[in-house]
């Protein structure tokens, strides 16, 4: 009996980690300049192994995502995204200094392993007029109204300094939870949030940083006429250090 239970637990862990490995994420420069075009790319696949899926083969309704840009003054707009080979691409031109938030909140239409899947992905762009990063306006906590799972940094990350992403789930700090951070060398570091929902890591290399977290909600329900036993919430945040 113990062997059977162990095998079931192993199967469930594998199922969750397999979906967790397949993530939705945004890539763009963490800094920008007023009046200068900012390029944005949206990927889906396995980030750690550098295996993005072909944009033509994204499953279910995933390619119907909405990429939302929130400006420092609180205004929002959906950016037009067009498919490339391994990503969707978009752009915008900042018109003021401050934090611009790129976000996607997407409910997958298909049920997988008896679970409904919710993706949340974010990237911040800190826009200056060419001044030093630390001299500009700070973070403004603006998220889409339907964002149940959020993560942010309150300033653009800098080489040699600590970064402290903060996680919030359902309006409460994401306390004592496992977080995965993948550095520019694709090396994974397991972190844990503190009592305020923050975790810390030192920015030791230039390049791209990828942060992800997972939350399972065992509340059952029905989606598009199909029953599910639980909801898998997957959140990612990406940034780039020059």
TIZA-363488 format. One record per residue (C-alpha): residue in three letters; x, y, z; residue number from 1. Coordinates in steps of 0.1 Angstrom, whole numbers, plus 5000, padded with zeros to 4 digits. Example, Ala and Ser with C-alpha at 12.3 -4.5 7.8 and 13.67 -1.06 7.14 Angstrom:
# TIZA-363488
{rest:ALA, u:5123, v:4955, w:5078, nr:1}
{rest:SER, u:5137, v:4989, w:5071, nr:2}
***
This chain:
# TIZA-363488
{rest:UNK, u:5000, v:5000, w:5000, nr:1}
{rest:UNK, u:5028, v:5024, w:5009, nr:2}
{rest:UNK, u:5044, v:5017, w:4975, nr:3}
{rest:UNK, u:5012, v:5025, w:4957, nr:4}
{rest:UNK, u:5007, v:5057, w:4976, nr:5}
{rest:UNK, u:5043, v:5067, w:4969, nr:6}
{rest:UNK, u:5039, v:5060, w:4932, nr:7}
{rest:UNK, u:5007, v:5081, w:4930, nr:8}
{rest:UNK, u:5024, v:5110, w:4949, nr:9}
{rest:UNK, u:5054, v:5108, w:4925, nr:10}
{rest:UNK, u:5030, v:5109, w:4895, nr:11}
{rest:UNK, u:5012, v:5139, w:4908, nr:12}
{rest:UNK, u:5044, v:5157, w:4915, nr:13}
{rest:UNK, u:5057, v:5149, w:4880, nr:14}
{rest:UNK, u:5024, v:5162, w:4864, nr:15}
{rest:UNK, u:5026, v:5195, w:4883, nr:16}
{rest:UNK, u:5063, v:5200, w:4877, nr:17}
{rest:UNK, u:5059, v:5192, w:4840, nr:18}
{rest:UNK, u:5032, v:5219, w:4835, nr:19}
{rest:UNK, u:5052, v:5242, w:4858, nr:20}
{rest:UNK, u:5082, v:5239, w:4835, nr:21}
{rest:UNK, u:5061, v:5251, w:4805, nr:22}
{rest:UNK, u:5057, v:5288, w:4812, nr:23}
{rest:UNK, u:5045, v:5319, w:4795, nr:24}
{rest:UNK, u:5070, v:5348, w:4798, nr:25}
{rest:UNK, u:5077, v:5383, w:4784, nr:26}
{rest:UNK, u:5111, v:5395, w:4773, nr:27}
{rest:UNK, u:5121, v:5432, w:4770, nr:28}
{rest:UNK, u:5148, v:5455, w:4782, nr:29}
{rest:UNK, u:5143, v:5465, w:4818, nr:30}
{rest:UNK, u:5152, v:5501, w:4809, nr:31}
{rest:UNK, u:5140, v:5524, w:4782, nr:32}
{rest:UNK, u:5141, v:5560, w:4771, nr:33}
{rest:UNK, u:5113, v:5585, w:4766, nr:34}
{rest:UNK, u:5104, v:5587, w:4729, nr:35}
{rest:UNK, u:5124, v:5556, w:4719, nr:36}
{rest:UNK, u:5108, v:5524, w:4705, nr:37}
{rest:UNK, u:5107, v:5495, w:4730, nr:38}
{rest:UNK, u:5106, v:5460, w:4716, nr:39}
{rest:UNK, u:5086, v:5432, w:4735, nr:40}
{rest:UNK, u:5085, v:5395, w:4729, nr:41}
{rest:UNK, u:5062, v:5369, w:4744, nr:42}
{rest:UNK, u:5073, v:5332, w:4747, nr:43}
{rest:UNK, u:5058, v:5299, w:4758, nr:44}
{rest:UNK, u:5078, v:5268, w:4765, nr:45}
{rest:UNK, u:5106, v:5256, w:4789, nr:46}
{rest:UNK, u:5127, v:5286, w:4798, nr:47}
{rest:UNK, u:5154, v:5267, w:4818, nr:48}
{rest:UNK, u:5163, v:5245, w:4789, nr:49}
{rest:UNK, u:5159, v:5273, w:4764, nr:50}
{rest:UNK, u:5132, v:5255, w:4745, nr:51}
{rest:UNK, u:5104, v:5279, w:4734, nr:52}
{rest:UNK, u:5075, v:5263, w:4716, nr:53}
{rest:UNK, u:5068, v:5272, w:4680, nr:54}
{rest:UNK, u:5043, v:5301, w:4680, nr:55}
{rest:UNK, u:5021, v:5282, w:4655, nr:56}
{rest:UNK, u:5017, v:5253, w:4680, nr:57}
{rest:UNK, u:5008, v:5270, w:4712, nr:58}
{rest:UNK, u:4981, v:5249, w:4728, nr:59}
{rest:UNK, u:4944, v:5256, w:4735, nr:60}
{rest:UNK, u:4936, v:5293, w:4733, nr:61}
{rest:UNK, u:4970, v:5305, w:4745, nr:62}
{rest:UNK, u:4977, v:5325, w:4714, nr:63}
{rest:UNK, u:4946, v:5347, w:4722, nr:64}
{rest:UNK, u:4965, v:5363, w:4751, nr:65}
{rest:UNK, u:4962, v:5401, w:4757, nr:66}
{rest:UNK, u:4995, v:5419, w:4763, nr:67}
{rest:UNK, u:4986, v:5449, w:4785, nr:68}
{rest:UNK, u:5008, v:5480, w:4789, nr:69}
{rest:UNK, u:5002, v:5501, w:4820, nr:70}
{rest:UNK, u:5018, v:5535, w:4819, nr:71}
{rest:UNK, u:5031, v:5554, w:4849, nr:72}
{rest:UNK, u:5000, v:5576, w:4849, nr:73}
{rest:UNK, u:4978, v:5546, w:4852, nr:74}
{rest:UNK, u:4964, v:5544, w:4817, nr:75}
{rest:UNK, u:4963, v:5510, w:4800, nr:76}
{rest:UNK, u:4962, v:5497, w:4765, nr:77}
{rest:UNK, u:4964, v:5463, w:4748, nr:78}
{rest:UNK, u:4994, v:5460, w:4725, nr:79}
{rest:UNK, u:4991, v:5444, w:4691, nr:80}
{rest:UNK, u:5011, v:5412, w:4690, nr:81}
{rest:UNK, u:5021, v:5394, w:4658, nr:82}
{rest:UNK, u:5035, v:5358, w:4656, nr:83}
{rest:UNK, u:5071, v:5351, w:4647, nr:84}
{rest:UNK, u:5087, v:5317, w:4647, nr:85}
{rest:UNK, u:5092, v:5311, w:4684, nr:86}
{rest:UNK, u:5074, v:5341, w:4699, nr:87}
{rest:UNK, u:5049, v:5369, w:4695, nr:88}
{rest:UNK, u:5063, v:5404, w:4691, nr:89}
{rest:UNK, u:5050, v:5438, w:4700, nr:90}
{rest:UNK, u:5063, v:5473, w:4707, nr:91}
{rest:UNK, u:5055, v:5506, w:4722, nr:92}
{rest:UNK, u:5070, v:5541, w:4726, nr:93}
{rest:UNK, u:5072, v:5555, w:4761, nr:94}
{rest:UNK, u:5059, v:5591, w:4764, nr:95}
{rest:UNK, u:5068, v:5598, w:4800, nr:96}
{rest:UNK, u:5094, v:5589, w:4826, nr:97}
{rest:UNK, u:5087, v:5562, w:4852, nr:98}
{rest:UNK, u:5076, v:5525, w:4854, nr:99}
{rest:UNK, u:5058, v:5508, w:4826, nr:100}
{rest:UNK, u:5043, v:5474, w:4834, nr:101}
{rest:UNK, u:5038, v:5448, w:4808, nr:102}
{rest:UNK, u:5014, v:5421, w:4819, nr:103}
{rest:UNK, u:4994, v:5391, w:4807, nr:104}
{rest:UNK, u:4967, v:5374, w:4827, nr:105}
{rest:UNK, u:4953, v:5344, w:4808, nr:106}
{rest:UNK, u:4929, v:5316, w:4815, nr:107}
{rest:UNK, u:4936, v:5285, w:4794, nr:108}
{rest:UNK, u:4903, v:5272, w:4778, nr:109}
{rest:UNK, u:4913, v:5235, w:4780, nr:110}
{rest:UNK, u:4914, v:5214, w:4812, nr:111}
{rest:UNK, u:4947, v:5196, w:4818, nr:112}
{rest:UNK, u:4951, v:5168, w:4843, nr:113}
{rest:UNK, u:4917, v:5178, w:4858, nr:114}
{rest:UNK, u:4931, v:5213, w:4864, nr:115}
{rest:UNK, u:4922, v:5247, w:4852, nr:116}
{rest:UNK, u:4954, v:5267, w:4843, nr:117}
{rest:UNK, u:4958, v:5304, w:4849, nr:118}
{rest:UNK, u:4990, v:5321, w:4836, nr:119}
{rest:UNK, u:5002, v:5355, w:4849, nr:120}
{rest:UNK, u:5034, v:5370, w:4835, nr:121}
{rest:UNK, u:5050, v:5404, w:4840, nr:122}
{rest:UNK, u:5079, v:5426, w:4830, nr:123}
{rest:UNK, u:5087, v:5462, w:4841, nr:124}
{rest:UNK, u:5103, v:5488, w:4820, nr:125}
{rest:UNK, u:5120, v:5517, w:4838, nr:126}
{rest:UNK, u:5120, v:5548, w:4815, nr:127}
{rest:UNK, u:5143, v:5577, w:4820, nr:128}
{rest:UNK, u:5154, v:5607, w:4800, nr:129}
{rest:UNK, u:5190, v:5594, w:4800, nr:130}
{rest:UNK, u:5196, v:5601, w:4836, nr:131}
{rest:UNK, u:5209, v:5576, w:4862, nr:132}
{rest:UNK, u:5185, v:5548, w:4871, nr:133}
{rest:UNK, u:5184, v:5558, w:4907, nr:134}
{rest:UNK, u:5175, v:5594, w:4899, nr:135}
{rest:UNK, u:5141, v:5586, w:4883, nr:136}
{rest:UNK, u:5106, v:5581, w:4897, nr:137}
{rest:UNK, u:5099, v:5549, w:4916, nr:138}
{rest:UNK, u:5075, v:5520, w:4912, nr:139}
{rest:UNK, u:5038, v:5526, w:4911, nr:140}
{rest:UNK, u:5017, v:5495, w:4922, nr:141}
{rest:UNK, u:4995, v:5492, w:4891, nr:142}
{rest:UNK, u:4982, v:5457, w:4881, nr:143}
{rest:UNK, u:4954, v:5445, w:4859, nr:144}
{rest:UNK, u:4921, v:5442, w:4879, nr:145}
{rest:UNK, u:4919, v:5404, w:4872, nr:146}
{rest:UNK, u:4955, v:5397, w:4884, nr:147}
{rest:UNK, u:4951, v:5373, w:4913, nr:148}
{rest:UNK, u:4988, v:5365, w:4913, nr:149}
{rest:UNK, u:5014, v:5393, w:4911, nr:150}
{rest:UNK, u:5051, v:5398, w:4914, nr:151}
{rest:UNK, u:5072, v:5430, w:4910, nr:152}
{rest:UNK, u:5104, v:5447, w:4918, nr:153}
{rest:UNK, u:5103, v:5483, w:4931, nr:154}
{rest:UNK, u:5133, v:5494, w:4910, nr:155}
{rest:UNK, u:5153, v:5483, w:4879, nr:156}
{rest:UNK, u:5178, v:5457, w:4891, nr:157}
{rest:UNK, u:5214, v:5467, w:4892, nr:158}
{rest:UNK, u:5246, v:5446, w:4889, nr:159}
{rest:UNK, u:5262, v:5438, w:4922, nr:160}
{rest:UNK, u:5231, v:5447, w:4943, nr:161}
{rest:UNK, u:5203, v:5427, w:4959, nr:162}
{rest:UNK, u:5170, v:5422, w:4940, nr:163}
{rest:UNK, u:5139, v:5416, w:4962, nr:164}
{rest:UNK, u:5109, v:5406, w:4941, nr:165}
{rest:UNK, u:5076, v:5407, w:4961, nr:166}
{rest:UNK, u:5048, v:5381, w:4955, nr:167}
{rest:UNK, u:5011, v:5386, w:4963, nr:168}
{rest:UNK, u:4984, v:5360, w:4959, nr:169}
{rest:UNK, u:4947, v:5368, w:4963, nr:170}
{rest:UNK, u:4956, v:5402, w:4979, nr:171}
{rest:UNK, u:4978, v:5386, w:5005, nr:172}
{rest:UNK, u:5016, v:5382, w:5008, nr:173}
{rest:UNK, u:5028, v:5349, w:4993, nr:174}
{rest:UNK, u:5044, v:5338, w:5026, nr:175}
{rest:UNK, u:5070, v:5310, w:5030, nr:176}
{rest:UNK, u:5066, v:5297, w:4994, nr:177}
{rest:UNK, u:5091, v:5282, w:4970, nr:178}
{rest:UNK, u:5103, v:5304, w:4942, nr:179}
{rest:UNK, u:5125, v:5295, w:4913, nr:180}
{rest:UNK, u:5150, v:5320, w:4898, nr:181}
{rest:UNK, u:5170, v:5312, w:4867, nr:182}
{rest:UNK, u:5201, v:5333, w:4861, nr:183}
{rest:UNK, u:5217, v:5344, w:4828, nr:184}
{rest:UNK, u:5236, v:5311, w:4826, nr:185}
{rest:UNK, u:5203, v:5292, w:4828, nr:186}
{rest:UNK, u:5212, v:5280, w:4863, nr:187}
{rest:UNK, u:5183, v:5275, w:4886, nr:188}
{rest:UNK, u:5183, v:5288, w:4922, nr:189}
{rest:UNK, u:5156, v:5278, w:4946, nr:190}
{rest:UNK, u:5144, v:5307, w:4969, nr:191}
{rest:UNK, u:5118, v:5311, w:4995, nr:192}
{rest:UNK, u:5096, v:5341, w:5003, nr:193}
{rest:UNK, u:5097, v:5357, w:5038, nr:194}
{rest:UNK, u:5068, v:5369, w:5059, nr:195}
{rest:UNK, u:5062, v:5399, w:5036, nr:196}
{rest:UNK, u:5061, v:5377, w:5004, nr:197}
{rest:UNK, u:5096, v:5388, w:4993, nr:198}
{rest:UNK, u:5127, v:5368, w:4984, nr:199}
{rest:UNK, u:5162, v:5381, w:4978, nr:200}
{rest:UNK, u:5190, v:5373, w:4954, nr:201}
{rest:UNK, u:5222, v:5391, w:4944, nr:202}
{rest:UNK, u:5225, v:5402, w:4908, nr:203}
{rest:UNK, u:5259, v:5388, w:4901, nr:204}
{rest:UNK, u:5259, v:5387, w:4862, nr:205}
{rest:UNK, u:5246, v:5408, w:4834, nr:206}
{rest:UNK, u:5219, v:5393, w:4813, nr:207}
{rest:UNK, u:5184, v:5379, w:4816, nr:208}
{rest:UNK, u:5167, v:5368, w:4849, nr:209}
{rest:UNK, u:5136, v:5346, w:4850, nr:210}
{rest:UNK, u:5115, v:5342, w:4882, nr:211}
{rest:UNK, u:5085, v:5318, w:4886, nr:212}
{rest:UNK, u:5062, v:5306, w:4912, nr:213}
{rest:UNK, u:5033, v:5281, w:4914, nr:214}
{rest:UNK, u:5001, v:5279, w:4935, nr:215}
{rest:UNK, u:4976, v:5251, w:4935, nr:216}
{rest:UNK, u:4940, v:5260, w:4946, nr:217}
{rest:UNK, u:4920, v:5228, w:4952, nr:218}
{rest:UNK, u:4886, v:5245, w:4947, nr:219}
{rest:UNK, u:4867, v:5225, w:4920, nr:220}
{rest:UNK, u:4846, v:5241, w:4894, nr:221}
{rest:UNK, u:4835, v:5240, w:4857, nr:222}
{rest:UNK, u:4850, v:5257, w:4827, nr:223}
{rest:UNK, u:4835, v:5256, w:4792, nr:224}
{rest:UNK, u:4812, v:5228, w:4802, nr:225}
{rest:UNK, u:4840, v:5206, w:4817, nr:226}
{rest:UNK, u:4846, v:5200, w:4854, nr:227}
{rest:UNK, u:4880, v:5206, w:4871, nr:228}
{rest:UNK, u:4892, v:5196, w:4905, nr:229}
{rest:UNK, u:4917, v:5223, w:4911, nr:230}
{rest:UNK, u:4933, v:5255, w:4897, nr:231}
{rest:UNK, u:4970, v:5258, w:4888, nr:232}
{rest:UNK, u:4982, v:5294, w:4891, nr:233}
{rest:UNK, u:5016, v:5300, w:4874, nr:234}
{rest:UNK, u:5033, v:5334, w:4876, nr:235}
{rest:UNK, u:5065, v:5346, w:4859, nr:236}
{rest:UNK, u:5086, v:5378, w:4860, nr:237}
{rest:UNK, u:5115, v:5385, w:4837, nr:238}
{rest:UNK, u:5141, v:5413, w:4837, nr:239}
{rest:UNK, u:5174, v:5420, w:4820, nr:240}
{rest:UNK, u:5205, v:5435, w:4837, nr:241}
{rest:UNK, u:5229, v:5454, w:4814, nr:242}
***
